Amino acid sequence: MKFWQKICLFSILTFVVIFNIASIMVIERNHNQMLQQEIGNALSENMSIHSSVNGVIPILNLYDSIDYEKTVLTNIATGFVNKNQEQNVYIQITEGSRIVYSNTNFTMPQSRKELIRLTADEIRYILRDIGKRTLLFTSNLAPINGKYYVFTYIKDVTPLYDERMNQYSFFFKVDASAIILYALVMFLISKGLTKPIDRMIRMAKVIAQGRFSERVKLKSRDEIGMLGANFNEMAEVVEEKINELERNNNEKERFIQSITHELKTPLTSIIGYANFLRMTKVGEETLLDGLNVIYSEAKRLEHLSFKLMDLILLRQGHTELRTVNMKNVIREAEASLQIKAADKHLRLITRCVDGDVRMDPDLIKVLIYNLVDNAMKASTEAGTITLQSQAGQGGYTLEVIDHGIGIPEEHLANLFEPFYMVDKARTKSQHGAGLGLSICQSIAELHGARLEVESQLGEGTTVRVRFPLQYKGGGEPE
């Protein structure tokens, strides 16, 4: 059963139960009030008869005549009947089994339990169904000359019960009309309320088919509107995750293709030269050249394996950070960098300030070494490389600046991908594999830092690493 059908069905059932119970209670309460009013009137009339009889008892006791008693009591009863003849009133006066007066037009019941142990100072009443009529019997005793006369005042209350049945008949007609109308209204309301949900269901199926950019359009501000907004947020998150997975998958494919390609070239050289030396008799010089090629390509594989291992360990994020002064770390790395710069006939300038940064010092040295090494590879002979830092309210910034060949703008977005090379020929000639900047990016992410690259073709490149603020030092750069 659909949700709108449940809403419609359960609301109709609730309406039917509540409406019927309330209506029946009103009808029954109204009937009981009118019946109690009729009972009160009947008891009052019986009391009037009893008072009239009590008024003539002294005279009846004086004459002590059965015929006289019958005549007086008959006159009293006739007067009350004539007075209330339009109200279907009946009176019966009996003494033992003898009927003194009766104007009833129906057969009196043989057993009358209301007369059992009836006393002279009380009036009893009872409702009886006789034929198709409902009659109200009220009875009391009057002692006259040692005899007990039973006065029974009877009133026809059938109209009350007929009125109740008429009310029920009218109620059933109104009830049927109200249920039909309510069912129609609830059908429209439930369909309207669940229409946005149906829209979200259809949209979920669309998204499940791969159209992740689709969104639900809801204008309401109620809970369903909030659900739609949350649904759209969920769809955005799913789309982002799917895009991220696709990017990661593409990166993994490129990574596998690149590493396969990088491994293939040196392995081909090693296998080729090894097979040549194994199958051919060569001179000492040729043998030495072949061994040098094999050694060089093996060292290249070793270098590549070390870089890959560094990249894998960094992406696993297994390291502990502690607060260290960045200036001291740069000073420790500077000595080896100056030697390498001198070997390549380059000039390395350092201008650094104090600043506390949460870091792994060894990884930061790797980051600095890779950035400076890339700058050296991009610089021409006798060029200048600057390693400097700044500290302020925005955090601690480390910069490596070269004035080399620069990087074309179309390559900037892909610089941090593993094995990505702007100039593959130049990179391979310098025994590079395109992993340096990818390792730097992983180190920066591990430290919560942001890596930025600015470059102009033919003018040089600036690589900037922005660390979170933990600066406690300062002063002028040295």
Disulfide bonds with the S-S distance in Angstrom:
none
